[in-house]
């Protein structure tokens, strides 16, 4: 047999789930426990005390009853009518004895006969009174009585009297299971458990208390300012935010600007630092959990449907129980007539039985029906509540009005239903939970944690010197920009990489030395004051992006910007989206660097053509087809078109009369017959055609008389034409990594040559005329087939770098000692070749020099 505690456990739920139990569910749970107790009490009483006691109905008594009924209905004789009630009683008493003669209604009773009978009865009264004191004899033994009791218990008692406790117990268990089934069903149980866990953590999180308390402080501060009449500043701030681009950060920009300008809410800073690092990390983890849980739960309404179904089942169950139970209340009685058809075993056809538990069962049944009625009315109220308002939508309107977190979104489906259920328990839960649905709250938390971690001293340790000897700070993958950054007033370069929520406050105006800013996948937002400072002081800006939308709109309004570097996806379909038409505001832009996948030069780039001096386009291998807009860039002095899949030198270039440096690196150029047109470019001094597929150099190159640097490395040249050596102003010649077999003797004509690179060719002999180029400072002859170095190398007195590694040399000439500027660090040879030099030459080469010379390219 089970105990009450074991059955009641069906109604138990985890204590944490109680926040999802509204008052009607709790009330129904208690009603179910009471009904359970009633059912178990009735069942226990029935198992221990329930019995039926039966006595046989004697045949003589049956006949006397039948006689009495007939006498009352039939016509009686006058003599019989004259008999008194006392005589009738005597007659009835007389026929009850077995020894008395049987009176049949067929024999008429005369007054004489009745007198004789009366006398006979009077004579036998003393004897009969003795027999009455011992009761009637039934001739039944104890086993027969037990047998009859059991037979009549099953035959005479109504079935409901026997099975009421068990039915009540089953009904109650079904109601209990139905009431808590949504907590047990696997597909809903996991979501509910996750929700309750997150809700409890959000309720107890220190960040929730801090955010709500700071909101109250901000509201009181705003009311105080309104009372003092300080309305002009907030109005100005809100106006400036409205004029800016409509972005999600507008409220944050407004608040930050307000705090910086007013300089009053100083109380916020110490209060924000109270949150320790552990609490901050837990709060950030909660934000992420809430975001993922919302995405997981909001797309379905299974919990809502299951709760509705179980409520409908309880209501239908209530109606069913009430309908059939009410009919059986009157069937429970104390007395029952039993005819078991066992006359052959007992000698009696009929028995009178009493049910000792009838009164108790009837009272328990009435109590159970009363409880069921109350339970049913609560179920009906629950259904009314479920369909009265749309529970699959939940609005945080009240929370938004009471707090500063106006961006808390409304939720739907199961997420909304769970919050409605929590509101029936305590509305404070949803209010504190809403803090973790606000992006403003999350950004504020990130800001607090960030400033707590990145102090001024830690940022100072990360400042370094770059190649230009400028102080540089690089911040990578942070949640925002720490406030202490803007206290580094001597910083020259600031790099922000992978910081999606970067905000530049007005404090940046303290960084008077800042002239260069890098935004790598960082769509930074700026306040109005900060923008004014950047517009007037920023000189160089690097923007690296994946999508055009990541380029901040304020970039195109920096009127004093000198250099702009755009690195990202700008294919032909998105050329119009880049907003290059806004470049017309960049009136002082000198250098424009675009690294992308363009198929044509954007026409809007001509907006900056009048003042642009350098244009760099680095493609990712996409073929650049349309270059006509280059003709309008008359002031461009440097042009780089790298990795653009060009097959010939674009004709648009020949219109750039001020061009001085042309770089066509990493294209597919095979012939350069158009080089003759370079004679119109009087200022062209540097021509870079490296990393192409050029087979030969046309003799018309001699017309480019002002050429000072010629780069033809990594091509397919097999020889150098004499025309190259007629360029008297040539100071640098790079033909490395070709298939050149010999150096022409005309090399000696290049008297101004300072840098010569022939690495990675097939040269085996060095002509003596080479050493007439006495101004050579760099000579790269590595990875060739050279077998000996002439002694005349000693004439190159200005030589500082000599590369001979990878040749077929067996010794080095001792005349290297006459190259007084050459040191061992500038001599690239195998170690065993260096050991062949005389000791005095080694000593000279090993000497240090205090004079630093440039290597030259």
Secondary structure, DSSP 8 states (H G I E B T S, - for coil): ---HHHHHGGG---GGGGGG--HHHHHHHHHHHHHHHHHHHHHHHHHHH--EEEEE--HHHHHHHHHHHHHHHS---HHHHTS-HHHHHHHHHHTTSSSS----TTS---HHHHHHHHHHHHHHHHHHHHHHHT-------HHHHHHHHHHHHHHTS-HHHHHHHHHHHHHHHHHHHHHHHHHHSHHHHHHHHHHHHHHHHHHH-HHHHHHHHHHHHHHHHHHHHHHTT--HHHHHHHHHHHHS---TTHHHHHHHHHHHHH---THHHHHHTTS-HHHHHHHHHHHHHHHHHHHHHTT--HHHHHHHHHHHHHHHHHHHHHHHHGGGTTT--SEEEE--S-HHHHS-S-EEEEETTHHHHHHHHHHHHHHHHHHHHHHHHHHHHHHHS-TTEE--HHHHHHSS-TT---EEHHHHHHHHHHHHH-HHHHHHHHGGG-HHHHHHHHHHHHHHHS-HHHHHHT-EE-TTS-EEEEEES-SS--GGGGG-TT--EEEEES-TT-EE-GGGGG-TT--EEEEES---EE-HHHHHHHHHH--EEEEE-SSGGGS-GGGGG-TT--EEEEES---GGGGGGG-GGGGGG-TT--EEEEEE--SB--GGGGGGTTT--EEEEEESS----B-GGGGG-TT--EEEEESS--SS--GGGGG-TT--EEE--SS-----GGGGGGGG-TT--EEE--SS------GGGGG-TT--EEE--SS------GGGGG-TT--EEE--SS------GGGGG-TT--EEE-TTS------GGGGG-TT--EEE--SS------GGGGG-TT--EEE-TTS--S---GGGGG-TT--GGGEE--HHHHTTS-HHHHHHHH---S-------
